[in-house]
């Protein structure tokens, strides 16, 4: 007569062995996870130096809108980011490609509006606005809990300069060459205030770092030339130059807190 007792006893011993092996392997596997090498742990904490390159597109306002049209900018900044997300920095912007709405060469034009070069041909002249801003700024990063990403708010002050650049690639219009160009460029400068509000992202793996937002600038300027040839006088009226637009940037963060753990 067949009996299942030996088979049942063997199965019970086999099952007991599996349970014992699982109980032993579980803490061993947990010990082998190497907690000193967490893959998802944030690495963007502590103090940091932020080096950024940024570009912008701007619309003029106030007195600036009567002189120039929309323009672009290229700039950079160096900032100190504290552990409490307070920001202190220096920045600079170069402005370019602004079409001129004023014509400082009107006095040189023919009744038909042309400019005649020294070769007696029509001169190919383009009038474009150029300028720059240099200043300092302070602000704060309202980061989301547990991250270094959030609302970035900055205010600053500095110095602004802008002028009308007479682009004469063939150098045929001798009236605007050399020192004479200063009589037509309407160089203007003064104190300016700058504000930025946007989103700052500092990735936890230190690889994805950028910001984007709106920027506003107010310049309180005067002419820096003693004489304007076109108007035959000094343009000494006080100006309020305004511009605003979109600013985006890419950031290289250099964190100052020594790492407490080694990453591979």
ROVEX-662211 format. One record per residue (C-alpha): x, y, z; residue in one letter. Coordinates in nm, 4 decimals. Each point is the difference from the previous one (the first is absolute). Example, Ala and Ser with C-alpha at 12.3 -4.5 7.8 and 13.67 -1.06 7.14 Angstrom:
<site east="1.2300" north="-0.4500" up="0.7800" code="A"/>
<site east="0.1370" north="0.3440" up="-0.0660" code="S"/>
This chain:
<site east="0.0000" north="0.0000" up="0.0000" code="X"/>
<site east="0.1389" north="0.3396" up="-0.0975" code="X"/>
<site east="0.0625" north="0.2605" up="0.2693" code="X"/>
<site east="0.0591" north="0.3733" up="-0.0426" code="X"/>
<site east="0.1634" north="0.0557" up="0.3394" code="X"/>
<site east="0.3645" north="-0.0091" up="-0.1197" code="X"/>
<site east="-0.0801" north="0.2301" up="-0.2943" code="X"/>
<site east="-0.1806" north="0.2462" up="0.2252" code="X"/>
<site east="0.2908" north="-0.0020" up="0.2468" code="X"/>
<site east="0.2512" north="0.0734" up="-0.2798" code="X"/>
<site east="-0.2117" north="0.2865" up="-0.1350" code="X"/>
<site east="-0.0294" north="0.1480" up="0.3498" code="X"/>
<site east="0.3771" north="-0.0123" up="0.0470" code="X"/>
<site east="0.0536" north="0.1608" up="-0.3430" code="X"/>
<site east="-0.2438" north="0.2812" up="0.0811" code="X"/>
<site east="0.1649" north="0.0615" up="0.3364" code="X"/>
<site east="0.3367" north="0.0265" up="-0.1720" code="X"/>
<site east="-0.1302" north="0.2624" up="-0.2443" code="X"/>
<site east="-0.1478" north="0.2090" up="0.2818" code="X"/>
<site east="0.3264" north="-0.0153" up="0.1945" code="X"/>
<site east="0.2020" north="0.1040" up="-0.3058" code="X"/>
<site east="-0.2362" north="0.2928" up="-0.0698" code="X"/>
<site east="0.0229" north="0.1176" up="0.3634" code="X"/>
<site east="0.3778" north="-0.0070" up="-0.0197" code="X"/>
<site east="0.0312" north="0.1623" up="-0.3437" code="X"/>
<site east="-0.2345" north="0.2956" up="0.0666" code="X"/>
<site east="0.2200" north="0.1889" up="0.2529" code="X"/>
<site east="0.3060" north="-0.0937" up="-0.2021" code="X"/>
<site east="-0.1505" north="0.1545" up="-0.3132" code="X"/>
<site east="-0.0920" north="0.3129" up="0.1921" code="X"/>
<site east="0.3565" north="0.0251" up="0.1268" code="X"/>
<site east="0.1269" north="-0.0235" up="-0.3592" code="X"/>
<site east="-0.1893" north="0.3099" up="-0.1176" code="X"/>
<site east="0.2931" north="0.2212" up="0.0909" code="X"/>
<site east="-0.1860" north="0.3005" up="0.1494" code="X"/>
<site east="0.3138" north="0.2067" up="-0.0482" code="X"/>
<site east="-0.0744" north="0.0017" up="-0.3756" code="X"/>
<site east="-0.3610" north="0.1262" up="-0.0334" code="X"/>
<site east="-0.0877" north="0.0618" up="-0.3620" code="X"/>
<site east="-0.2856" north="0.2387" up="0.0583" code="X"/>
<site east="0.1411" north="0.2081" up="0.2840" code="X"/>
<site east="0.0047" north="0.3746" up="-0.0678" code="X"/>
<site east="0.3463" north="0.1394" up="-0.0727" code="X"/>
<site east="-0.0893" north="0.3683" up="-0.0407" code="X"/>
<site east="-0.0090" north="0.1059" up="0.3647" code="X"/>
<site east="0.2152" north="0.2551" up="0.1802" code="X"/>
<site east="0.1688" north="0.3149" up="-0.1206" code="X"/>
<site east="0.0858" north="0.0434" up="-0.3668" code="X"/>
<site east="0.1485" north="0.2335" up="-0.2583" code="X"/>
<site east="-0.2322" north="0.0277" up="-0.3006" code="X"/>
<site east="0.1561" north="0.0911" up="-0.3354" code="X"/>
<site east="-0.2589" north="0.0684" up="-0.2698" code="X"/>
<site east="-0.0228" north="0.0892" up="-0.3674" code="X"/>
<site east="-0.3280" north="0.1604" up="-0.1063" code="X"/>
<site east="-0.1797" north="0.1391" up="-0.3021" code="X"/>
<site east="-0.2990" north="0.2277" up="-0.0264" code="X"/>
<site east="-0.2504" north="0.1696" up="-0.2284" code="X"/>
<site east="-0.1275" north="0.3448" up="0.0984" code="X"/>
<site east="-0.2544" north="0.2668" up="-0.0865" code="X"/>
<site east="0.0879" north="0.3662" up="0.0655" code="X"/>
<site east="-0.2165" north="0.2517" up="0.1820" code="X"/>
<site east="0.0124" north="0.3638" up="0.1057" code="X"/>
<site east="0.2622" north="0.2125" up="-0.1759" code="X"/>
<site east="0.1802" north="-0.3116" up="-0.1188" code="X"/>
<site east="-0.2974" north="-0.0996" up="-0.2158" code="X"/>
<site east="0.0327" north="0.3256" up="-0.1939" code="X"/>
<site east="0.3626" north="-0.0800" up="-0.0799" code="X"/>
<site east="0.0053" north="-0.3786" up="-0.0516" code="X"/>
<site east="-0.2174" north="-0.2948" up="-0.0913" code="X"/>
<site east="0.0047" north="-0.3506" up="0.1545" code="X"/>
<site east="0.3446" north="-0.1427" up="0.0698" code="X"/>
<site east="0.1864" north="-0.3016" up="0.1334" code="X"/>
<site east="0.2563" north="-0.0489" up="0.2721" code="X"/>
<site east="0.2752" north="-0.2366" up="0.1065" code="X"/>
<site east="0.1452" north="-0.0036" up="0.3479" code="X"/>
<site east="0.1229" north="-0.1843" up="0.3022" code="X"/>
<site east="0.0136" north="0.0133" up="0.3759" code="X"/>
<site east="0.1945" north="-0.1344" up="0.2976" code="X"/>
<site east="-0.2042" north="-0.0554" up="0.3153" code="X"/>
<site east="0.0377" north="-0.1271" up="0.3546" code="X"/>
<site east="-0.2820" north="-0.2286" up="0.1112" code="X"/>
<site east="-0.0203" north="-0.0457" up="0.3766" code="X"/>
<site east="-0.1268" north="-0.3008" up="0.1896" code="X"/>
<site east="-0.3164" north="0.1999" up="0.0743" code="X"/>
<site east="-0.0486" north="0.0660" up="-0.3764" code="X"/>
<site east="0.0973" north="0.3675" up="0.0265" code="X"/>
<site east="0.1694" north="0.1188" up="-0.3235" code="X"/>
<site east="0.2640" north="0.2709" up="-0.0458" code="X"/>
<site east="0.1588" north="0.0608" up="-0.3387" code="X"/>
<site east="0.1554" north="0.2049" up="-0.2786" code="X"/>
<site east="-0.1354" north="0.0071" up="-0.3548" code="X"/>
<site east="0.0543" north="0.1530" up="-0.3400" code="X"/>
<site east="-0.2024" north="0.0196" up="-0.3233" code="X"/>
<site east="0.0923" north="0.1015" up="-0.3525" code="X"/>
<site east="-0.2865" north="0.1383" up="-0.2113" code="X"/>
<site east="-0.0001" north="-0.0246" up="-0.3782" code="X"/>
<site east="-0.2057" north="-0.0028" up="-0.3219" code="X"/>
<site east="-0.2281" north="0.2882" up="0.0976" code="X"/>
<site east="-0.1324" north="0.1784" up="-0.3119" code="X"/>
<site east="0.0445" north="0.3752" up="0.0368" code="X"/>
<site east="-0.3147" north="0.2131" up="-0.0165" code="X"/>
<site east="0.1911" north="0.3276" up="0.0197" code="X"/>
<site east="0.2166" north="0.1095" up="-0.2916" code="X"/>
<site east="0.3179" north="0.1761" up="0.1124" code="X"/>
<site east="0.1146" north="0.0161" up="-0.3640" code="X"/>
<site east="-0.2910" north="0.2123" up="-0.1228" code="X"/>
<site east="0.2300" north="0.3004" up="-0.0454" code="X"/>
<site east="0.2125" north="-0.2023" up="-0.2466" code="X"/>
<site east="-0.2798" north="-0.1286" up="-0.2192" code="X"/>
<site east="-0.1059" north="0.1253" up="-0.3395" code="X"/>
<site east="-0.3563" north="0.1300" up="-0.0528" code="X"/>
<site east="-0.0841" north="-0.3512" up="-0.1141" code="X"/>
<site east="0.1284" north="-0.1451" up="0.3281" code="X"/>
<site east="0.3168" north="-0.1571" up="-0.1409" code="X"/>
<site east="0.3551" north="0.0077" up="0.1340" code="X"/>
<site east="0.2821" north="0.0597" up="-0.2509" code="X"/>
<site east="0.3385" north="-0.1610" up="0.0663" code="X"/>
<site east="0.3404" north="0.1325" up="-0.0961" code="X"/>
<site east="-0.0096" north="-0.2190" up="-0.3127" code="X"/>
<site east="-0.3095" north="0.1973" up="-0.1084" code="X"/>
<site east="-0.2182" north="-0.3091" up="0.0311" code="X"/>
<site east="-0.2838" north="-0.0537" up="0.2424" code="X"/>
<site east="0.1369" north="-0.1055" up="0.3379" code="X"/>
<site east="-0.1376" north="-0.3177" up="0.1537" code="X"/>
<site east="-0.0576" north="0.1075" up="0.3606" code="X"/>
<site east="-0.1858" north="-0.1817" up="0.2792" code="X"/>
<site east="-0.0902" north="0.1578" up="0.3336" code="X"/>
<site east="-0.0171" north="-0.2405" up="0.2937" code="X"/>
<site east="-0.0188" north="0.0469" up="0.3729" code="X"/>
<site east="0.2643" north="-0.1473" up="0.2270" code="X"/>
<site east="0.0539" north="0.0199" up="0.3734" code="X"/>
<site east="0.0860" north="-0.1734" up="0.3232" code="X"/>
<site east="-0.0974" north="-0.0261" up="0.3643" code="X"/>
<site east="0.2287" north="-0.0789" up="0.2958" code="X"/>
<site east="-0.1262" north="-0.0336" up="0.3543" code="X"/>
<site east="-0.0562" north="-0.1953" up="0.3163" code="X"/>
<site east="-0.3068" north="-0.1825" up="0.1239" code="X"/>
<site east="-0.1524" north="-0.1636" up="0.3064" code="X"/>
<site east="-0.2884" north="-0.2415" up="0.0219" code="X"/>
<site east="-0.1485" north="-0.3164" up="0.1351" code="X"/>
<site east="-0.0905" north="-0.3444" up="-0.1307" code="X"/>
<site east="-0.3398" north="-0.1085" up="0.1336" code="X"/>
<site east="0.0749" north="-0.3686" up="-0.0487" code="X"/>
<site east="-0.2478" north="-0.2817" up="0.0408" code="X"/>
<site east="0.0477" north="-0.2140" up="0.3074" code="X"/>
<site east="0.2903" north="-0.2408" up="-0.0370" code="X"/>
<site east="0.1174" north="0.1497" up="-0.3323" code="X"/>
<site east="0.2043" north="0.2837" up="-0.1424" code="X"/>
<site east="-0.2641" north="0.0939" up="-0.2572" code="X"/>
<site east="-0.2574" north="0.2734" up="0.0348" code="X"/>
<site east="-0.0863" north="0.3648" up="-0.0464" code="X"/>
<site east="0.3068" north="0.2198" up="-0.0518" code="X"/>
<site east="-0.0410" north="0.3707" up="0.0861" code="X"/>
<site east="0.2884" north="0.2456" up="-0.0570" code="X"/>
<site east="0.0471" north="0.3776" up="0.0206" code="X"/>
<site east="0.3101" north="0.1920" up="-0.1013" code="X"/>
<site east="0.1585" north="0.3294" up="-0.0938" code="X"/>
<site east="0.2821" north="0.1007" up="-0.2295" code="X"/>
<site east="0.1179" north="0.2065" up="-0.2937" code="X"/>
<site east="-0.1439" north="0.0002" up="-0.3517" code="X"/>
<site east="0.1393" north="0.1345" up="-0.3293" code="X"/>
<site east="-0.1555" north="0.0012" up="-0.3476" code="X"/>
<site east="0.0695" north="0.1656" up="-0.3348" code="X"/>
<site east="-0.0913" north="-0.0011" up="-0.3679" code="X"/>
<site east="0.2636" north="-0.1946" up="-0.1884" code="X"/>
<site east="0.0577" north="0.1206" up="-0.3582" code="X"/>
<site east="0.0891" north="-0.3143" up="-0.1934" code="X"/>
<site east="0.1968" north="0.0942" up="-0.3115" code="X"/>
<site east="0.1597" north="-0.3243" up="-0.1177" code="X"/>
<site east="0.1531" north="0.1583" up="-0.3130" code="X"/>
<site east="0.1278" north="0.3034" up="0.1964" code="X"/>
<site east="-0.1140" north="0.2393" up="-0.2706" code="X"/>
<site east="-0.1761" north="0.2581" up="0.2191" code="X"/>
<site east="0.2996" north="0.1927" up="0.1313" code="X"/>
<site east="-0.2173" north="0.2335" up="0.2117" code="X"/>
<site east="-0.0667" north="-0.2789" up="0.2540" code="X"/>
<site east="0.3494" north="-0.1451" up="0.0261" code="X"/>
<site east="0.2490" north="0.0387" up="0.2815" code="X"/>
<site east="-0.0719" north="0.2666" up="0.2621" code="X"/>
<site east="-0.2792" north="0.1446" up="-0.2154" code="X"/>
<site east="-0.2131" north="-0.3060" up="0.0784" code="X"/>
<site east="-0.0436" north="0.1285" up="0.3574" code="X"/>
<site east="-0.1998" north="0.2912" up="-0.1335" code="X"/>
<site east="-0.2633" north="-0.2345" up="-0.1413" code="X"/>
<site east="-0.0220" north="-0.3002" up="0.2371" code="X"/>
<site east="-0.2062" north="0.1733" up="0.2748" code="X"/>
<site east="0.1777" north="-0.1903" up="0.2754" code="X"/>
<site east="-0.2174" north="-0.0004" up="0.3113" code="X"/>
<site east="0.0522" north="-0.1400" up="0.3495" code="X"/>
<site east="-0.0923" north="0.0106" up="0.3638" code="X"/>
<site east="-0.1355" north="-0.1891" up="0.2979" code="X"/>
<site east="-0.2297" north="-0.2978" up="-0.0584" code="X"/>
<site east="-0.2096" north="-0.2330" up="0.2153" code="X"/>
<site east="-0.0734" north="-0.3590" up="-0.0932" code="X"/>
<site east="-0.2570" north="-0.2588" up="0.1157" code="X"/>
<site east="-0.0460" north="-0.3660" up="-0.0875" code="X"/>
<site east="-0.2707" north="-0.2505" up="0.0923" code="X"/>
<site east="-0.0087" north="-0.3531" up="-0.1325" code="X"/>
<site east="0.0697" north="-0.3657" up="0.0615" code="X"/>
<site east="0.3398" north="-0.1357" up="0.1074" code="X"/>
<site east="0.0813" north="-0.3708" up="-0.0304" code="X"/>
<site east="0.3075" north="-0.1515" up="0.1647" code="X"/>
<site east="-0.0101" north="-0.3731" up="-0.0616" code="X"/>
<site east="0.0658" north="-0.2417" up="0.2865" code="X"/>
<site east="0.2577" north="-0.1798" up="-0.2168" code="X"/>
<site east="0.1720" north="0.3347" up="-0.0882" code="X"/>
<site east="-0.0517" north="-0.0632" up="-0.3713" code="X"/>
<site east="-0.3142" north="0.1974" up="-0.0851" code="X"/>
<site east="0.0291" north="0.3645" up="0.1079" code="X"/>
<site east="-0.1861" north="0.2886" up="-0.1644" code="X"/>
<site east="-0.2298" north="0.2956" up="0.0580" code="X"/>
<site east="-0.2599" north="0.1915" up="-0.1998" code="X"/>
<site east="-0.2164" north="0.3000" up="0.0728" code="X"/>
<site east="-0.0888" north="0.3632" up="-0.0552" code="X"/>
<site east="0.2451" north="0.2848" up="0.0375" code="X"/>
<site east="-0.0693" north="0.3732" up="0.0427" code="X"/>
<site east="0.2521" north="0.2868" up="-0.0162" code="X"/>
<site east="-0.0345" north="0.3727" up="0.0614" code="X"/>
<site east="0.2822" north="0.2333" up="-0.1055" code="X"/>
<site east="0.0266" north="0.3647" up="0.1076" code="X"/>
<site east="0.2412" north="0.1348" up="-0.2569" code="X"/>
<site east="0.1480" north="0.3043" up="-0.1696" code="X"/>
<site east="0.2062" north="0.0597" up="-0.3121" code="X"/>
<site east="0.3746" north="-0.0590" up="0.0376" code="X"/>
<site east="0.0959" north="0.2047" up="-0.3083" code="X"/>
<site east="0.0693" north="0.3716" up="0.0055" code="X"/>
<site east="-0.1500" north="0.0600" up="-0.3446" code="X"/>
<site east="-0.2380" north="-0.1702" up="-0.2408" code="X"/>
<site east="0.0806" north="0.0846" up="-0.3617" code="X"/>
<site east="-0.3450" north="-0.0790" up="-0.1362" code="X"/>
<site east="-0.1967" north="0.2231" up="0.2395" code="X"/>
<site east="0.2852" north="0.2550" up="0.0292" code="X"/>
<site east="-0.0251" north="0.0052" up="0.3800" code="X"/>
<site east="0.0669" north="-0.2021" up="0.3104" code="X"/>
<site east="-0.2811" north="-0.2434" up="0.0763" code="X"/>
<site east="-0.0109" north="0.0730" up="0.3708" code="X"/>
<site east="-0.3576" north="-0.1036" up="0.0803" code="X"/>
<site east="-0.0410" north="-0.2525" up="0.2803" code="X"/>
<site east="-0.1196" north="-0.3392" up="-0.1194" code="X"/>
<site east="-0.1943" north="-0.2918" up="0.1440" code="X"/>
<site east="0.0990" north="-0.3080" up="-0.1984" code="X"/>
<site east="-0.2131" north="-0.3075" up="0.0656" code="X"/>
<site east="0.0157" north="-0.3518" up="-0.1349" code="X"/>
<site east="-0.1429" north="-0.3373" up="0.0922" code="X"/>
<site east="0.0021" north="-0.3497" up="-0.1419" code="X"/>
<site east="0.0739" north="-0.3679" up="0.0340" code="X"/>
<site east="0.3286" north="-0.1276" up="0.1452" code="X"/>
<site east="0.1212" north="-0.3628" up="0.0038" code="X"/>
<site east="0.3304" north="-0.1368" up="0.1222" code="X"/>
<site east="0.2111" north="-0.3099" up="0.0572" code="X"/>
<site east="0.1832" north="-0.0364" up="0.3299" code="X"/>
<site east="0.3161" north="-0.1769" up="0.1135" code="X"/>
<site east="-0.0290" north="-0.0502" up="0.3791" code="X"/>
<site east="0.3186" north="-0.0440" up="0.2034" code="X"/>
<site east="-0.1076" north="-0.1321" up="0.3399" code="X"/>
<site east="0.2255" north="0.0944" up="0.2896" code="X"/>
<site east="-0.1121" north="-0.2570" up="0.2585" code="X"/>
<site east="0.2503" north="-0.2917" up="0.0074" code="X"/>
<site east="-0.1766" north="-0.3273" up="-0.0801" code="X"/>
<site east="-0.0416" north="-0.2250" up="0.3020" code="X"/>
<site east="-0.0405" north="-0.3071" up="-0.2167" code="X"/>
<site east="0.1839" north="-0.1441" up="-0.2956" code="X"/>
<site east="-0.1919" north="-0.0487" up="-0.3264" code="X"/>
<site east="0.1049" north="-0.2286" up="-0.2817" code="X"/>
